[in-house]
């Protein structure tokens, strides 16, 4: 900051001054200090004065909001390294093709939707990143070295691969794109030759496109729908920001555990200012600063407008976000005004501009954006004689074309370069833009601009003229796509810039080495051959996890994750075994250091203990579960939590993880509505399996016994790590201790498919007894077994099936002419009674596959939970043994 600009800012403060002469002396002394010894010394003196004020009990803290000007002054702006004219032309072409793509789709069909205005505001922010900062992955991580051969390596290590034409070796940056700007990313991929004109013509037509020989382009970034293109799903507002933070932290985790060198890689996120209102956007800001994630850069596109109107019509969102991020410990770079304003600021010796901006709210700023140069001359510059003087000599068109900082490639580059070089803190760039930039009267800055997707001929020609596009009137009116010749200067430049950055983005890669899974007996024989020993399935899982962590091949790839419930789930023994990850190690002596289960944090710790934040834990799980594609190294996360606090609380994040093709295990502990005695409504889960069944690539299981659980985990690990299928598993676990039977070898297939015959209970003393078939899962299977024993004693024969997965049985039946469940039940007779610890709809999901003519009765825990003992709860919901037996008798009576 120059001396003159500092003087203007101080003058613009405008506070009442009881002694102007003394104030002037202080100002002069401070300016002399800055001029003589520089900003660093000035900051030191200011810090000392703050400490002195606090020790003297002067109630004052520095204001977190700086003047409404660029953080990087023009005299500290680096030289722009690219060809400005070519980059501006390319950005204009991206804008046009994106607009044409959306407008053509809606002109043809009218109901496909799409967005123009968001990308119009963010285009330059994207282009500077694509041309100068966003690195693609051009190096593959090497397989982890065997024990004794040193740590595994990867990432940017130049020894990992051979020479690649002089390119810098880079593990690739992670880029989260503002979802409503997806058309612009497609428009760039079209110029790069990665998408065809036919593809663009089938925007949002994923079903009909293949018949036309085209690829349908998804509405927003969806890795599931475009698995070789998009890396991160960002369409659900707020999930992209929190996910980017935990991905950046997971990269540090990989580096500190010596699994992969992520040192030179960045995580870039381009998000909207309205999106910052989502609680997930803000919830992990302090984690990013606490972890000193200087590998993380957010660019918040402050176009000042949400879907329906201003973000902060009566305030300034940039000021609000600056205060928020500074308070959270982030480095903040304000990118407010473009180069055209530099001359105005230089001539403004009285601070008139800063004063005017300080009193201009965003709602008024949007009015300025929507109006023309004459209106802005009269209304903004006309409000003060000093401002009017600054505008003298400028035409109305020049005033109209004064750029906001987010539309100036030179200013954007300066901000990005400063952010990339900053150390010790995450950085946020608050970029001031206009929503619908360049759309003129059709949409720039208007309240309706977010939904604008059709433009008339006059608006199209105005857009063409605004960006000097090489289109005839007919081509513009016809919404023709434009692509320069491959040997043109622009196309050669575009390809050269990307090649220097390692290739094209976005690009999703799935190359990852298979990871060997040990034999089941080597780590879970205590569960599969339990011989009646009492334990809970939660304890069995934790013991099994401890054994898996000891495996030399698989162990290092396992990522245990908890949301501050490790001791609740009996995982404290893992603290000593593998440690809790901490980026600073452990700088204190824990009070329980002398105990066997003492708390241990370490730089190379393996457990991710996320505190009381299910949103953070699932974001952390997603980062690990997608490591195979994001980093090229397969990891296996196990996230264990209260089952009620999973799909109900962070179901949207789990859906996004499914979209991102996650691979890993979610474990809903203390599951069911009656297993968690005493806790009550908020903690008792009766619906997680119902929600899990709605996610196509989630395989949900409710095992009753440790052996079943072990078989499912074993199968899942092989499916994800060896077969490399894009699925993830949800297992529910119980905290109830009961006798665990051996798992027969011939039952494993049934366990995986969804059910198996657990036992037969012949009727006592009856030659020709009535018979009934009982189905049970999870915590209620033991009640089903008791009911079967009671019924058999009464002379009613029972067949008991352990249902390990209702959703897998339902999916099998829906996709097959010969349902597995139908075949199993065909071997039995009599009515079928099904009981679970969940709402009845879970068991109802398989009703269609019960053999014809068989009565089917379902029992469940519909309604809200209660606080009481397990026995009382099960009797209340009528899922205890007595209620199951009553239901069987009633079914027989009505058969």
FENKADA-V249056 format. One record per residue. N is the residue number from 1. RES is the residue in one letter. PHI is phi in whole degrees, 0 to 359 (* if undefined). Layout:
N&RES&PHI ; N&RES&PHI
This chain:
1&X&* ; 2&X&283 ; 3&X&300 ; 4&X&295 ; 5&X&294 ; 6&X&296 ; 7&X&300 ; 8&X&295 ; 9&X&295 ; 10&X&295 ; 11&X&293 ; 12&X&287 ; 13&X&300 ; 14&X&71 ; 15&X&286 ; 16&X&297 ; 17&X&238 ; 18&X&283 ; 19&X&216 ; 20&X&302 ; 21&X&295 ; 22&X&296 ; 23&X&299 ; 24&X&297 ; 25&X&296 ; 26&X&297 ; 27&X&299 ; 28&X&298 ; 29&X&296 ; 30&X&292 ; 31&X&297 ; 32&X&295 ; 33&X&298 ; 34&X&299 ; 35&X&294 ; 36&X&276 ; 37&X&239 ; 38&X&89 ; 39&X&297 ; 40&X&297 ; 41&X&295 ; 42&X&297 ; 43&X&297 ; 44&X&299 ; 45&X&296 ; 46&X&296 ; 47&X&299 ; 48&X&296 ; 49&X&295 ; 50&X&297 ; 51&X&297 ; 52&X&295 ; 53&X&297 ; 54&X&291 ; 55&X&293 ; 56&X&268 ; 57&X&59 ; 58&X&278 ; 59&X&281 ; 60&X&207 ; 61&X&226 ; 62&X&297 ; 63&X&292 ; 64&X&278 ; 65&X&257 ; 66&X&265 ; 67&X&305 ; 68&X&280 ; 69&X&220 ; 70&X&293 ; 71&X&295 ; 72&X&264 ; 73&X&289 ; 74&X&299 ; 75&X&282 ; 76&X&248 ; 77&X&274 ; 78&X&289 ; 79&X&295 ; 80&X&287 ; 81&X&275 ; 82&X&255 ; 83&X&267 ; 84&X&297 ; 85&X&296 ; 86&X&294 ; 87&X&294 ; 88&X&294 ; 89&X&293 ; 90&X&297 ; 91&X&299 ; 92&X&294 ; 93&X&295 ; 94&X&300 ; 95&X&301 ; 96&X&295 ; 97&X&296 ; 98&X&294 ; 99&X&298 ; 100&X&297 ; 101&X&299 ; 102&X&290 ; 103&X&294 ; 104&X&294 ; 105&X&298 ; 106&X&279 ; 107&X&293 ; 108&X&281 ; 109&X&241 ; 110&X&80 ; 111&X&229 ; 112&X&271 ; 113&X&76 ; 114&X&120 ; 115&X&225 ; 116&X&249 ; 117&X&295 ; 118&X&296 ; 119&X&294 ; 120&X&303 ; 121&X&280 ; 122&X&260 ; 123&X&306 ; 124&X&290 ; 125&X&298 ; 126&X&293 ; 127&X&295 ; 128&X&297 ; 129&X&297 ; 130&X&297 ; 131&X&276 ; 132&X&223 ; 133&X&229 ; 134&X&282 ; 135&X&279 ; 136&X&268 ; 137&X&279 ; 138&X&235 ; 139&X&216 ; 140&X&258 ; 141&X&292 ; 142&X&277 ; 143&X&304 ; 144&X&305 ; 145&X&291 ; 146&X&299 ; 147&X&304 ; 148&X&95 ; 149&X&253 ; 150&X&92 ; 151&X&290 ; 152&X&294 ; 153&X&233 ; 154&X&172 ; 155&X&65 ; 156&X&266 ; 157&X&297 ; 158&X&294 ; 159&X&277 ; 160&X&289 ; 161&X&224 ; 162&X&282 ; 163&X&294 ; 164&X&229 ; 165&X&63 ; 166&X&84 ; 167&X&294 ; 168&X&292 ; 169&X&282 ; 170&X&212 ; 171&X&283 ; 172&X&97 ; 173&X&276 ; 174&X&255 ; 175&X&237 ; 176&X&259 ; 177&X&263 ; 178&X&306 ; 179&X&298 ; 180&X&289 ; 181&X&262 ; 182&X&307 ; 183&X&304 ; 184&X&291 ; 185&X&292 ; 186&X&295 ; 187&X&298 ; 188&X&292 ; 189&X&299 ; 190&X&295 ; 191&X&295 ; 192&X&286 ; 193&X&88 ; 194&X&272 ; 195&X&231 ; 196&X&261 ; 197&X&298 ; 198&X&295 ; 199&X&297 ; 200&X&299 ; 201&X&289 ; 202&X&244 ; 203&X&299 ; 204&X&61 ; 205&X&230 ; 206&X&289 ; 207&X&276 ; 208&X&275 ; 209&X&301 ; 210&X&303 ; 211&X&295 ; 212&X&262 ; 213&X&72 ; 214&X&240 ; 215&X&256 ; 216&X&288 ; 217&X&257 ; 218&X&292 ; 219&X&301 ; 220&X&229 ; 221&X&297 ; 222&X&227 ; 223&X&299 ; 224&X&294 ; 225&X&274 ; 226&X&231 ; 227&X&291 ; 228&X&258 ; 229&X&245 ; 230&X&281 ; 231&X&266 ; 232&X&232 ; 233&X&281 ; 234&X&235 ; 235&X&294 ; 236&X&272 ; 237&X&306 ; 238&X&98 ; 239&X&284 ; 240&X&298 ; 241&X&302 ; 242&X&294 ; 243&X&297 ; 244&X&298 ; 245&X&296 ; 246&X&286 ; 247&X&294 ; 248&X&297 ; 249&X&292 ; 250&X&294 ; 251&X&297 ; 252&X&295 ; 253&X&301 ; 254&X&298 ; 255&X&292 ; 256&X&293 ; 257&X&272 ; 258&X&59 ; 259&X&267 ; 260&X&200 ; 261&X&274 ; 262&X&252 ; 263&X&301 ; 264&X&266 ; 265&X&264 ; 266&X&240 ; 267&X&248 ; 268&X&251 ; 269&X&229 ; 270&X&253 ; 271&X&232 ; 272&X&264 ; 273&X&292 ; 274&X&296 ; 275&X&296 ; 276&X&292 ; 277&X&285 ; 278&X&293 ; 279&X&299 ; 280&X&296 ; 281&X&298 ; 282&X&261 ; 283&X&290 ; 284&X&242 ; 285&X&299 ; 286&X&288 ; 287&X&299 ; 288&X&298 ; 289&X&284 ; 290&X&298 ; 291&X&276 ; 292&X&54 ; 293&X&280 ; 294&X&283 ; 295&X&270 ; 296&X&240 ; 297&X&228 ; 298&X&257 ; 299&X&244 ; 300&X&265 ; 301&X&284 ; 302&X&270 ; 303&X&273 ; 304&X&69 ; 305&X&223 ; 306&X&270 ; 307&X&291 ; 308&X&251 ; 309&X&172 ; 310&X&297 ; 311&X&293 ; 312&X&226 ; 313&X&303 ; 314&X&257 ; 315&X&213 ; 316&X&231 ; 317&X&295 ; 318&X&296 ; 319&X&297 ; 320&X&299 ; 321&X&291 ; 322&X&300 ; 323&X&298 ; 324&X&296 ; 325&X&290 ; 326&X&297 ; 327&X&297 ; 328&X&275 ; 329&X&94 ; 330&X&270 ; 331&X&279 ; 332&X&247 ; 333&X&241 ; 334&X&269 ; 335&X&243 ; 336&X&255 ; 337&X&238 ; 338&X&278 ; 339&X&298 ; 340&X&299 ; 341&X&277 ; 342&X&302 ; 343&X&294 ; 344&X&296 ; 345&X&296 ; 346&X&295 ; 347&X&274 ; 348&X&274 ; 349&X&275 ; 350&X&255 ; 351&X&77 ; 352&X&297 ; 353&X&296 ; 354&X&298 ; 355&X&297 ; 356&X&294 ; 357&X&296 ; 358&X&295 ; 359&X&244 ; 360&X&254 ; 361&X&277 ; 362&X&296 ; 363&X&301 ; 364&X&289 ; 365&X&298 ; 366&X&292 ; 367&X&298 ; 368&X&300 ; 369&X&293 ; 370&X&277 ; 371&X&262 ; 372&X&267 ; 373&X&297 ; 374&X&297 ; 375&X&299 ; 376&X&292 ; 377&X&297 ; 378&X&287 ; 379&X&269 ; 380&X&272 ; 381&X&288 ; 382&X&279 ; 383&X&281 ; 384&X&205 ; 385&X&301 ; 386&X&294 ; 387&X&292 ; 388&X&299 ; 389&X&297 ; 390&X&297 ; 391&X&275 ; 392&X&298 ; 393&X&89 ; 394&X&263 ; 395&X&282 ; 396&X&300 ; 397&X&293 ; 398&X&296 ; 399&X&296 ; 400&X&297 ; 401&X&262 ; 402&X&299 ; 403&X&272 ; 404&X&281 ; 405&X&301 ; 406&X&287 ; 407&X&246 ; 408&X&247 ; 409&X&300 ; 410&X&294 ; 411&X&293 ; 412&X&297 ; 413&X&300 ; 414&X&299 ; 415&X&293 ; 416&X&297 ; 417&X&297 ; 418&X&294 ; 419&X&294 ; 420&X&294 ; 421&X&271 ; 422&X&292 ; 423&X&238 ; 424&X&91 ; 425&X&213 ; 426&X&289 ; 427&X&237 ; 428&X&241 ; 429&X&255 ; 430&X&263 ; 431&X&259 ; 432&X&279 ; 433&X&224 ; 434&X&247 ; 435&X&290 ; 436&X&75 ; 437&X&308 ; 438&X&88 ; 439&X&278 ; 440&X&58 ; 441&X&296 ; 442&X&283 ; 443&X&187 ; 444&X&294 ; 445&X&71 ; 446&X&275 ; 447&X&298 ; 448&X&268 ; 449&X&293 ; 450&X&298 ; 451&X&266 ; 452&X&290 ; 453&X&219 ; 454&X&228 ; 455&X&232 ; 456&X&280 ; 457&X&298 ; 458&X&297 ; 459&X&294 ; 460&X&293 ; 461&X&293 ; 462&X&297 ; 463&X&297 ; 464&X&302 ; 465&X&290 ; 466&X&300 ; 467&X&249 ; 468&X&51 ; 469&X&279 ; 470&X&280 ; 471&X&235 ; 472&X&286 ; 473&X&303 ; 474&X&294 ; 475&X&294 ; 476&X&292 ; 477&X&295 ; 478&X&273 ; 479&X&55 ; 480&X&284 ; 481&X&290 ; 482&X&231 ; 483&X&222 ; 484&X&298 ; 485&X&300 ; 486&X&301 ; 487&X&267 ; 488&X&288 ; 489&X&300 ; 490&X&294 ; 491&X&290 ; 492&X&297 ; 493&X&295 ; 494&X&303 ; 495&X&292 ; 496&X&296 ; 497&X&298 ; 498&X&289 ; 499&X&295 ; 500&X&293 ; 501&X&259 ; 502&X&97 ; 503&X&132 ; 504&X&260 ; 505&X&225 ; 506&X&287 ; 507&X&208 ; 508&X&257 ; 509&X&247 ; 510&X&233 ; 511&X&284 ; 512&X&209 ; 513&X&297 ; 514&X&292 ; 515&X&246 ; 516&X&292 ; 517&X&251 ; 518&X&293 ; 519&X&295 ; 520&X&305 ; 521&X&296 ; 522&X&286 ; 523&X&229 ; 524&X&223 ; 525&X&297 ; 526&X&298 ; 527&X&267 ; 528&X&284 ; 529&X&236 ; 530&X&284 ; 531&X&55 ; 532&X&84 ; 533&X&294 ; 534&X&277 ; 535&X&193 ; 536&X&267 ; 537&X&291 ; 538&X&295 ; 539&X&296 ; 540&X&296 ; 541&X&296 ; 542&X&298 ; 543&X&296 ; 544&X&295 ; 545&X&298 ; 546&X&301 ; 547&X&292 ; 548&X&294 ; 549&X&296 ; 550&X&276 ; 551&X&290 ; 552&X&294 ; 553&X&274 ; 554&X&277 ; 555&X&312 ; 556&X&296 ; 557&X&272 ; 558&X&280 ; 559&X&238 ; 560&X&285 ; 561&X&230 ; 562&X&223 ; 563&X&253 ; 564&X&65 ; 565&X&227 ; 566&X&300 ; 567&X&292 ; 568&X&303 ; 569&X&265 ; 570&X&73 ; 571&X&262 ; 572&X&299 ; 573&X&295 ; 574&X&285 ; 575&X&303 ; 576&X&287 ; 577&X&295 ; 578&X&235 ; 579&X&78 ; 580&X&260 ; 581&X&295 ; 582&X&217 ; 583&X&291 ; 584&X&239 ; 585&X&74 ; 586&X&228 ; 587&X&257 ; 588&X&220 ; 589&X&258 ; 590&X&296 ; 591&X&296 ; 592&X&258 ; 593&X&300 ; 594&X&275 ; 595&X&272 ; 596&X&294 ; 597&X&249 ; 598&X&292 ; 599&X&284 ; 600&X&227 ; 601&X&257 ; 602&X&203 ; 603&X&299 ; 604&X&258 ; 605&X&300 ; 606&X&257 ; 607&X&281 ; 608&X&258 ; 609&X&259 ; 610&X&266 ; 611&X&73 ; 612&X&276 ; 613&X&206 ; 614&X&296 ; 615&X&296 ; 616&X&291 ; 617&X&294 ; 618&X&288 ; 619&X&294 ; 620&X&294 ; 621&X&299 ; 622&X&297 ; 623&X&299 ; 624&X&287 ; 625&X&288 ; 626&X&248 ; 627&X&301 ; 628&X&300 ; 629&X&264 ; 630&X&287 ; 631&X&241 ; 632&X&79 ; 633&X&227 ; 634&X&284 ; 635&X&239 ; 636&X&232 ; 637&X&275 ; 638&X&240 ; 639&X&253 ; 640&X&250 ; 641&X&201 ; 642&X&301 ; 643&X&300 ; 644&X&294 ; 645&X&261 ; 646&X&256 ; 647&X&299 ; 648&X&289 ; 649&X&269 ; 650&X&234 ; 651&X&300 ; 652&X&296 ; 653&X&291 ; 654&X&293 ; 655&X&298 ; 656&X&295 ; 657&X&297 ; 658&X&296 ; 659&X&301 ; 660&X&278 ; 661&X&63 ; 662&X&293 ; 663&X&229 ; 664&X&169 ; 665&X&241 ; 666&X&254 ; 667&X&235 ; 668&X&272 ; 669&X&276 ; 670&X&46 ; 671&X&282 ; 672&X&91 ; 673&X&270 ; 674&X&237 ; 675&X&280 ; 676&X&258 ; 677&X&298 ; 678&X&89 ; 679&X&276 ; 680&X&95 ; 681&X&308 ; 682&X&287 ; 683&X&256 ; 684&X&265 ; 685&X&264 ; 686&X&240 ; 687&X&226 ; 688&X&300 ; 689&X&289 ; 690&X&292 ; 691&X&288 ; 692&X&302 ; 693&X&294 ; 694&X&276 ; 695&X&263 ; 696&X&302 ; 697&X&257 ; 698&X&259 ; 699&X&258 ; 700&X&255 ; 701&X&228 ; 702&X&234 ; 703&X&289 ; 704&X&271 ; 705&X&238 ; 706&X&300 ; 707&X&297 ; 708&X&299 ; 709&X&301 ; 710&X&297 ; 711&X&296 ; 712&X&292 ; 713&X&299 ; 714&X&299 ; 715&X&297 ; 716&X&297 ; 717&X&300 ; 718&X&291 ; 719&X&293 ; 720&X&272 ; 721&X&267 ; 722&X&260 ; 723&X&283 ; 724&X&56 ; 725&X&271 ; 726&X&274 ; 727&X&228 ; 728&X&223 ; 729&X&245 ; 730&X&244 ; 731&X&242 ; 732&X&263 ; 733&X&236 ; 734&X&248 ; 735&X&257 ; 736&X&265 ; 737&X&276 ; 738&X&205 ; 739&X&298 ; 740&X&254 ; 741&X&280 ; 742&X&291 ; 743&X&263 ; 744&X&298 ; 745&X&300 ; 746&X&281 ; 747&X&266 ; 748&X&299 ; 749&X&300 ; 750&X&295 ; 751&X&304 ; 752&X&289 ; 753&X&283 ; 754&X&134 ; 755&X&194 ; 756&X&205 ; 757&X&287 ; 758&X&280 ; 759&X&195 ; 760&X&247 ; 761&X&236 ; 762&X&292 ; 763&X&292 ; 764&X&284 ; 765&X&67 ; 766&X&251 ; 767&X&279 ; 768&X&227 ; 769&X&270 ; 770&X&290 ; 771&X&226 ; 772&X&216 ; 773&X&249 ; 774&X&247 ; 775&X&248 ; 776&X&211 ; 777&X&217 ; 778&X&53 ; 779&X&298 ; 780&X&271 ; 781&X&299 ; 782&X&296 ; 783&X&290 ; 784&X&297 ; 785&X&297 ; 786&X&298 ; 787&X&297 ; 788&X&297 ; 789&X&296 ; 790&X&294 ; 791&X&294 ; 792&X&298 ; 793&X&295 ; 794&X&272 ; 795&X&100 ; 796&X&248 ; 797&X&286 ; 798&X&229 ; 799&X&248 ; 800&X&248 ; 801&X&249 ; 802&X&271 ; 803&X&265 ; 804&X&272 ; 805&X&207 ; 806&X&292 ; 807&X&290 ; 808&X&292 ; 809&X&297 ; 810&X&294 ; 811&X&296 ; 812&X&300 ; 813&X&294 ; 814&X&288 ; 815&X&256 ; 816&X&224 ; 817&X&283 ; 818&X&233 ; 819&X&293 ; 820&X&300 ; 821&X&297 ; 822&X&301 ; 823&X&296 ; 824&X&292 ; 825&X&287 ; 826&X&295 ; 827&X&278 ; 828&X&240 ; 829&X&220 ; 830&X&86 ; 831&X&298 ; 832&X&244 ; 833&X&243 ; 834&X&244 ; 835&X&227 ; 836&X&222 ; 837&X&265 ; 838&X&237 ; 839&X&301 ; 840&X&299 ; 841&X&300 ; 842&X&296 ; 843&X&288 ; 844&X&295 ; 845&X&297 ; 846&X&249 ; 847&X&305 ; 848&X&296 ; 849&X&252 ; 850&X&282 ; 851&X&309 ; 852&X&302 ; 853&X&87 ; 854&X&263 ; 855&X&290 ; 856&X&234 ; 857&X&241 ; 858&X&245 ; 859&X&239 ; 860&X&202 ; 861&X&245 ; 862&X&298 ; 863&X&104 ; 864&X&274 ; 865&X&286 ; 866&X&221 ; 867&X&260 ; 868&X&185 ; 869&X&284 ; 870&X&302 ; 871&X&299 ; 872&X&293 ; 873&X&296 ; 874&X&291 ; 875&X&291 ; 876&X&299 ; 877&X&275 ; 878&X&61 ; 879&X&236 ; 880&X&275 ; 881&X&302 ; 882&X&298 ; 883&X&291 ; 884&X&296 ; 885&X&297 ; 886&X&300 ; 887&X&297 ; 888&X&294 ; 889&X&297 ; 890&X&297 ; 891&X&295 ; 892&X&294 ; 893&X&293 ; 894&X&268 ; 895&X&291
